[in-house]
Amino acid sequence: MEKKELKSTISEINNFCKNKIYNLNSGGCGWFAYYASLELAKRGVAHRIGFINRKKRRNRKEEIYKIIHKNEVSQVYVNHAFISCNGMFFDGYSLFNTRKEMISDWDSKHNLNSSFDHNMTTGGLYMVLTNQRWNLQYDKDQNPKLRKGIQTSFKLVEENIA
């Protein structure tokens, strides 16, 4: 998947999420990253799941390591989950061209001083999502619609290019 096609897909996904998925970045960002990661993996697109965390909280690398390598779920605190791919950084609502731009945008909206981490696998993220309490403003009953919207966005762009 070329960068131009990926950018069009992300734009399509962002438009869908802004109009159809409520409070996505208030507890649904992890689910977004999970479903987007699955679709990217299906297409063989190299990507990473990233997190934005408050700098003042202690480092969570040891907890993330346990999830990834030992299938142990402990308390993992995440302010925001997103995808990085092909030099772009995106969540369900926004696309950024640099990591600094994404963190700056997040910090300005939430009055935080954040750090950035790239340590999660799709499987590890799923374990965290299903075993941790996330922000309850996001209604997980939206997950089937979110997943379908992400899948449809990929298909729409692929069909237009073919």
TAVENHU-V354169 format. One record per residue. RES is the residue in one letter. OMEGA is omega in whole degrees, -180 to 180 (none if undefined). Layout:
res=RES omega=OMEGA
res=RES omega=OMEGA
//
This chain:
res=M omega=-180
res=E omega=-177
res=K omega=-180
res=K omega=178
res=E omega=179
res=L omega=179
res=K omega=177
res=S omega=179
res=T omega=179
res=I omega=178
res=S omega=178
res=E omega=178
res=I omega=180
res=N omega=178
res=N omega=178
res=F omega=-176
res=C omega=180
res=K omega=-175
res=N omega=-171
res=K omega=-176
res=I omega=-176
res=Y omega=177
res=N omega=-177
res=L omega=-179
res=N omega=174
res=S omega=178
res=G omega=-179
res=G omega=-176
res=C omega=178
res=G omega=177
res=W omega=176
res=F omega=-178
res=A omega=179
res=Y omega=-178
res=Y omega=178
res=A omega=179
res=S omega=178
res=L omega=-179
res=E omega=178
res=L omega=180
res=A omega=178
res=K omega=-176
res=R omega=179
res=G omega=-178
res=V omega=178
res=A omega=-179
res=H omega=177
res=R omega=173
res=I omega=-178
res=G omega=179
res=F omega=168
res=I omega=-179
res=N omega=175
res=R omega=179
res=K omega=-175
res=K omega=178
res=R omega=-178
res=R omega=-178
res=N omega=-177
res=R omega=-176
res=K omega=-179
res=E omega=177
res=E omega=179
res=I omega=177
res=Y omega=179
res=K omega=179
res=I omega=-175
res=I omega=-169
res=H omega=-176
res=K omega=-178
res=N omega=176
res=E omega=179
res=V omega=174
res=S omega=180
res=Q omega=176
res=V omega=-179
res=Y omega=-180
res=V omega=174
res=N omega=-176
res=H omega=176
res=A omega=-179
res=F omega=178
res=I omega=169
res=S omega=-174
res=C omega=173
res=N omega=179
res=G omega=179
res=M omega=179
res=F omega=-177
res=F omega=170
res=D omega=-176
res=G omega=-176
res=Y omega=-170
res=S omega=175
res=L omega=-180
res=F omega=-179
res=N omega=178
res=T omega=176
res=R omega=-180
res=K omega=179
res=E omega=-180
res=M omega=-179
res=I omega=179
res=S omega=178
res=D omega=-179
res=W omega=-179
res=D omega=-179
res=S omega=180
res=K omega=-173
res=H omega=178
res=N omega=-178
res=L omega=168
res=N omega=-167
res=S omega=171
res=S omega=-171
res=F omega=-178
res=D omega=-178
res=H omega=-169
res=N omega=-172
res=M omega=172
res=T omega=178
res=T omega=179
res=G omega=178
res=G omega=178
res=L omega=179
res=Y omega=178
res=M omega=179
res=V omega=-177
res=L omega=-176
res=T omega=-177
res=N omega=-180
res=Q omega=174
res=R omega=179
res=W omega=177
res=N omega=-174
res=L omega=176
res=Q omega=178
res=Y omega=179
res=D omega=-177
res=K omega=175
res=D omega=176
res=Q omega=-174
res=N omega=178
res=P omega=178
res=K omega=178
res=L omega=-179
res=R omega=-180
res=K omega=179
res=G omega=178
res=I omega=178
res=Q omega=-179
res=T omega=179
res=S omega=177
res=F omega=-178
res=K omega=180
res=L omega=-180
res=V omega=179
res=E omega=179
res=E omega=180
res=N omega=-180
res=I omega=-177
res=A omega=none
//
